[in-house]
């Protein structure tokens, strides 16, 4: 099975329709990630087929839950989930924040090669980053739920949602959340090959 067929099958399992341009851009990004990873150690995953499942498809699980049009990917690393989501939502604005210069340089190259005009890269710690409130703030294995809320509160408005991408159970993290945050938990699995993904969606009620 080709990478393109595997991508399309997994997207279909998530009820996500891919255009040819979106498929091509996602695979271009995948190949860039695989190429740069050999020298810059951007991810511990080395096999390109596994990268497709654990990085690209995994990022797409967030797509149905995006709120509004201004999004911030906190601790984006190699651009996950921000780059795949920006490819899928070209009309939206995505700010990708990471303090690792090596990874933000890679992302700058990704933007250049794929001509992604809806992404801005910020090489900075999220605690010191200032911006008007976002519609959606997301993170992938960035921090505990309580820490995630704490470091992004200054970027939240009344309608902001936070999407925390987690693996496995999150019950132990929930008691540490302050009482002014509501949450929903969604368990998602694209197919038998893809790892299960837990999405915790948070919104401040005060």
Secondary structure, 3 states (H helix, E strand, C coil): CCHHHHHHHHHHHCCCCCCHHHHHHHHHHHHHHHHHHHHHCCCCCCCHHHHHHHHHHHHHCCHHHCCCCEEEEECCCCCCCHHHHHHHCCCCEEEEEECCHHHHHHHHHHHHHHCCCCEEEEECCHHHCCCCCEEEEEEECCCCHHHHHHHHHHHEEEEEEEEEEECCCCHHHHCCCCCCEEEEEEEECCCCCCCCEEEEEEEECC
